[in-house]
Amino acid sequence: MKYKRILLKLSGEALMGERQYGIDPKILSEYADEIKQIHDKGVEIAIVIGGGNIFRGVAGASNGMDRVQGDYMGMLATVINGMALQGALEDKGILTRLQTALKIEAIAEPYIKRRAVRHLEKGRVVIFGAGTGNPYFTTDTAAVLRGVEVHADVILKGTRVDGIYTSDPEKDTSATKFDYISFEDVLKKGLNVMDTTAFTLSQENKLPIVVFDMNKKGNLLKICEGENVGTVVNI
């Protein structure tokens, strides 16, 4: 396998499937199947999942809610998604641990870096919930931060699109896809891969990012096997 340890970033919105909000059990089960494929091959897997299918702090703030309060609500939404994914993975026979940046001892371990690494070494899938535990930071930033902390080989950002394009392929039919692009070129071209904080953190720590379509079966396995899927962002 090309990668021994990965940090998989999933968006909360992806869990909605065809619904307007919430969690689609079918999508959850499909994601668990994809993760099981690489887990069975010996890949160590850490996961950060967003909460946009339940609540977004930024959206709450735009409607007059206090931004800090909204962000904490968003963090709790990521914990709900983490628990749902944990349940789906354990249904497939995979041992998991949910660690959260906010203390919620009844349902999850507090995030401790050394403990997380030990779980990964033992073959458990570790899900990180509640973002960084701080308002004003996105789950993209949490994903890169955790990836750096647990010494992941790569950040795999699963989205609805199959990579990075010159413009939004859902709006512009003439958009062309990059197979490989440098961090510098992403910034020069003003492409939207992750928020600036997350992207800069990844660049500074020389942690590559692969943006790919998580909804296409087999993509996750292909990437871990070294196939050219999605777009690779590297130095």
N, C-alpha and C positions, 0 to 999 in steps of 0.2 A: 504494500500500500504506500502511496506517495506521502500521506500524512499520518503520523502516529497519534497526534492529539489535536482535536479541532474545537473551535468555539462556533457553534451554530447559532445564528441570530435569526429568529422568526418574528414576523410581524403579527400583532394581535389580530389585525384585520383579516389576515389569511385564514384564521380559524372560523370566520363567519360563514365561509362557503358562499352559498346563494342567499343567505339570510341578511337581514338589515342590521342585526347586532347579535351579540352572544356567541355561542360556540356550537358548531355543527359536528356532532359525534362522528359522522362519516369522514370528514376532513381530518379530525383528530386521529382516527384509526389509521388512515392512509399515511399520515406523517409518522406515526409510531412504526408502521411497517418499513418505511424508508430508513428510519433511524436504526431499526433492528438489523437491517441488511449490513450496515457498516459496523455495527456493534459486534455482530457474529464474525466479522473479519478481523476483529481485534483492535479496531480504532477506539481511542479514548475520547469520550464525547462530553463536552460541557455545552449547556444551552442557555441562552437568554431569550426571553419572549416578551414582546410588547403587550400593551393593554388596551390598544385603540378600539378593539371590538366591544369593550365595556365602558371605558371612560378615558378621555384625553384631557389632561390638565390645561393645555393651551386652548382647547375649545371651550372649556369651562371659563377660563379667564376672559376670553373674547365676549362671553355673555354676562360679564360683570362679576364673576366669582373671583375671590382672592386667589392669585396664581399659586401661592405656596400651598394653600388648602387643596386646590385642584390637583397639583402635582402629587401630593400625598395620596389622594384618592386614586390617581392613575397608578401609583406604586402598588396599591392594594389590588387593583385590577390585574396587574402582572402576576401577583401571587395566586389569584383565582385561576388564571390561565396555566400557571406552573403546576398547580394541583391537578388540573384537568389532564395535562400532558403526562404528568407523573402516573396518574391512574391508567391512562391508555398504554403507556410503556410497560407498566407492571402487569397489565392484562396479557401482554405478549411474552411475559416471563423474564423481563429485564429488571435487574436490581437498580434502584434509583435513590437519589438523595435530593431533597429540595432545601436549598439554603437561601435565606433572605437577609437583605441589608437592614431591614427593620426587624426587631425581635418579636417573633410570634411563636413562642416555644411550643404551643399546643399542636402546631401543624408543621413546623419546619425548624431546621437547625439555624442558628445564627451563622452568617457568613464568616468563616475562618479559613484563610488561604491554605494553610498547611493541611487542614482537615479535608478541604476540597481536593487538593492534589492527591492525598492518600486515597480518597474514594476513587478518583480517576485511575490511579495505579492498580486498584483492586478490581477494575472493570465495571464500576458503577457509573451510570449516567448521572451527571450532576446538573441540576436545573437551578439557575440563579434567579431569584425573584426580588421584587421591590427596587429594581434599578440600582443606582449607586447609594440609595438611601437619602439622597439630597434633592431638594427641589431645583428646578432650572437645568437639570441634566437629563438627557434623553436616554432611552434604552439602547440606542446605538452606542452612546458613550459608555454605558454600563457594559455592553458586550465587549468593546475594545479593551476597557479597563480590566475586566475579568480575564480576557484572553491573554493580556500581557502578564497579569499576576500569576496565572496558572501555567504560563509558558506554552501556550498553544502554538502550533505551527502555522496556523492560518485562521482567519475569520471567514466563515462561509455565510454570506447574507442571502437567505432564501426569500425571494420576492415573487411577484406575479409576472415579471418580465424576465427574458432569458439573457440578461446582461446589461451592459451600459451602452447607450446609443448617443449619437450626436445631438438628438433632441428626443422628446417624449414619443416613443413609437405608437402609443395609443392615440396620439393626436396628429402626428406627422408621419405620413406613409413613406416619405423619402428619407426618413432617419436611417442611418447606417450603424451597424453594431461594431464595437471594438472587441477583439479577442484578447488583446493585451494592451494595457495603458499604464503609464507611470503616474505616481502621485502628483508629480509636477504638472503633467499635461492635464490631469483632471482639474487642477486649480486654474491653470491658464485658460482652459476652455469653459470654465464655469459650470462644469457638469455636477449634477446633484446625485452623489453616491450615498453619503451619510452627512449628518450635520458637521459643521466645521470642527467642533471640539473633538468629536470621535475620530474624524478623518486625520486631523493633525496628530492626535495621540498615536494612531496607527502608523503614520508616516515616521514620526520621531523614533518609534520603537522597531521600525523595519518589519512590521507585521503585515504580511500580504492580505489582501481582501479578495474574495471571489464572490461576484454577484451572479446569481443564477436563478432559474425558475424552479422553485421547490415543488410546484404542482405537477411537473412532468415526471412520471415514474422512472426511477433508476438514475436520475441525475446526481443525487447525492453520492451514490455508490461510484458512478463514473468519475466524479471529481476526485474522490479519495483514491481511486485506482490510477489517477494521473491523466485521464482523458481531458481533452480541451472542451470544457463545457462552460458556458457563461463567459464572463469577462474577469480576467485577473488584473488586479491593481497591485503594482509592486514598485520598488525603487527604480 
